Every structure is written in C-alpha cells, then in structure tokens.
Amino acid sequence: MTAPEGQAGHCHPEPSLASDAPASLAMASTSGDPRTLLGLPLGLIALAFVLGSVALASTAWIVAFPLEAAAFGGLTLPVVLASGFADGLNPCAFALLVLFATYTLTMVGRVTADGSPTGTARRQVLAAGSLYVGAVWITYFLIGLGLLSFLGWLGEDHLVTRVAVVIALVMGLWMLKDVFLPGVGPSMMAPAASHGWMHRAMERGGLGAMLIAGVLVGICTVPCSGAIYLDIVAVLHASGGGATGLALLALYNIAFIAPLVILLAAVSDRRVLGRLGRWNRANSPWVKVGLALAVIAMSFGLLFTL
C-alpha cells in the first residue's frame, strides 16, 4: 500500500518553492545586512554558544555523576541522543524550516541569476533562522520540563509511568494510521488555526515574528511526533528526575535541534532548498512511519522493563 504525498498528519500545508511570495514580503526587507563576527551573523554565533554550553555542562554532569542505567530503566546516553535526533527529523519542523527559508530568500530579493543568494541574503537567512531554531529549541525543552513536572505531580508510582508509555504507544499507532489510513478518524495535527498563525508570522518578517513562528513550531511538533519525547520523559520520571534527569532532558533537546541546525545551514542556498523541499514532499510519510515504528518498539520495551 502506498502512502499519499500530502500527509494529513502534518501540522501545515507543504511549502511552496515558487518565487511568488506575498507583496508584503518585498516591503519587509528593510533590516539590511545583519551584524557579524568573523563573517558569521551574531545570532548564529549566539545559538552555537548557548547550545554548546548546555551540551558541555550536561555532559560534564553525567561524566561527574555517571547515570545508573538500571535506575533509568536501561536508558543510556546514546539512546537519549539517538531518540532526540530521530524526533528532530519529524516532517513538521523540517518542512516549516524550508518554508521559512523560502519566504526569507524571497523577501530579501538578493538572488543572483544562477540561483545562488548573495552574501547578504545568506547572512539574513542564517540570522533570522538562528532565532527561529532557538525558539523551537527553548519551546520544546519547556514542554518536556512541563511534562516531567506534571508526571511528578501525579506521583512517583510506576503506574503513572506505564500510563504515559501506553499513551506514547497509542500515539505511535496513530501515526501509522495517519500514513496508511489518512481518511479514517481524526489525525494527529495541530489545530487548523495554527497553520495561518505560523504563515502570517513568517510573512510579517522581523525578529519578533521569527520568535513567534519558532514557538508555534515547537508546539506543533508535539502532536506530530512527540510520542518519543513522552517515552523518554516517562523514563526520566520513573527514575526520579533530579539533576541527572534534567541533564538528559537537555541533551535530548540538543539532539532534537541538531537536524534543524544542519538544515538551516543547507537551506540558505535556493538550489539546495528546492531539492530539500522536493525530498520532504516525497519522503515525509516514510519518515513518519520510521518514527512511529521506533515509538512502538521503545514503548513495548519500556512496558516490559519498568
């Protein structure tokens, strides 16, 4: 059975790679060349510094106080990092970064005849995109922190953890249903109104708009592929959380944002952008299937070990 290209489970329509953006975008390009250091936008340097500092501090804590795999339900640092990276490949965040870059490259209007953006255009994409990616990262981390706190409020009983894992398992099965039976029942997606909010935020341009878009994308990714996140948070809760649990949660989110950081560097070129957009439309259903199968396998494993 083949899956349709237009996936109902996405939290947004597929991005258009055409150059006919709204007229308001052409008027929005008034910010000029962003401030740079060593040729790189300050926003990108700030994002790299914050991510690097959090990763270093979290890793140092785990090295100083090695986690007991048994205490964390067999959860190890490689599993946390691999799960976060897989979660970051979800079609929602991927396609919306492509959409963001499309709008931005059209807005600045500095593309040469062969399709390669000038240095100013590239720096503007990287500067605004760093703010956008940073907002996604912070929002997703706060969501995980909120889930961990909520489970802690419910109690330390392993029954609470098993209920969370069962919910994640149901979400994984639901993701498969959205791919192979998109017309059957409701789909895991953000409210329809959020689509317009994200598009309007991107079309408006400016740093505030990029922050809003990033926050909305961070929220949007939860129903699209947050089942892995719920599994990881459930294990952290069952293990008592604490500073080690917080460090693992932080590293999970570093891994989650890694695909977006890589993608941000790639989509500042319009030709690369076009290829990525076409790849996303063709393969996002199968990415969703892979994530769903990983969630199902992880959930069954946790139910038998916790």
Secondary structure as GFF3:
##gff-version 3
##sequence-region A 1 306
A	DSSP	alpha_helix	23	28	.	.	.	ID=ss1
A	DSSP	beta_strand	36	37	.	.	.	ID=ss2
A	DSSP	beta_strand	40	41	.	.	.	ID=ss3
A	DSSP	alpha_helix	42	64	.	.	.	ID=ss4
A	DSSP	alpha_helix	77	88	.	.	.	ID=ss5
A	DSSP	alpha_helix	91	108	.	.	.	ID=ss6
A	DSSP	alpha_helix	119	154	.	.	.	ID=ss7
A	DSSP	alpha_helix	158	180	.	.	.	ID=ss8
A	DSSP	alpha_helix	192	204	.	.	.	ID=ss9
A	DSSP	alpha_helix	207	225	.	.	.	ID=ss10
A	DSSP	alpha_helix	227	238	.	.	.	ID=ss11
A	DSSP	alpha_helix	242	266	.	.	.	ID=ss12
A	DSSP	alpha_helix	270	305	.	.	.	ID=ss13
###
